[in-house]
Structure formats: structure tokens, C-alpha cells
Amino acid sequence: MSAPKPDEAKSAVTRKCVMCGKPQDEKFKPFCSKRCADIDLGRWLKGSYSIPVEDLPEFEEPSEHGDAE
């Protein structure tokens, strides 16, 4: 086995938990603990996370008079 590259070793040490900012635990990556992972899961299940979207205009039926001409 080869030793990890300096960049890889540094990034593993400096990565922070996405919930609380503590150092990540490899077992719960990208979190530091089961608690932070469970908090994140709860937010997903409650619908706290969402992607904003714009409503598209409703589809309009062609008029009876035929606008194609």
C-alpha cells in the first residue's frame, strides 16, 4: 500500500461536518456523528429542503376560430 498523497491527507483532516462544523467521522461521512446524520435525515423527511422552481404558465388551448392562418 502506498502512503496517501499530501493533498488527500490534508483534505481528510480539514473536512467539516455539514451540519455542525466539527471534524467529519469517516463512519458517518459527511457528518461527524449519527446525531448530525439523523438531524439531516429528519429535515429531508419533513420537507425542509427544497429546490425553488418557477411555475410555468398554464397550457392554453387553441381558439375555436383557428389562429393558424
Protein Blocks (a to p, Z undefined) as FASTA:
>chain_A
ZZddfklmmmmmmpccfklopacdfklocbfbfklmmmmmmmmmnopaccdddddddddd
ddfkopmZZ
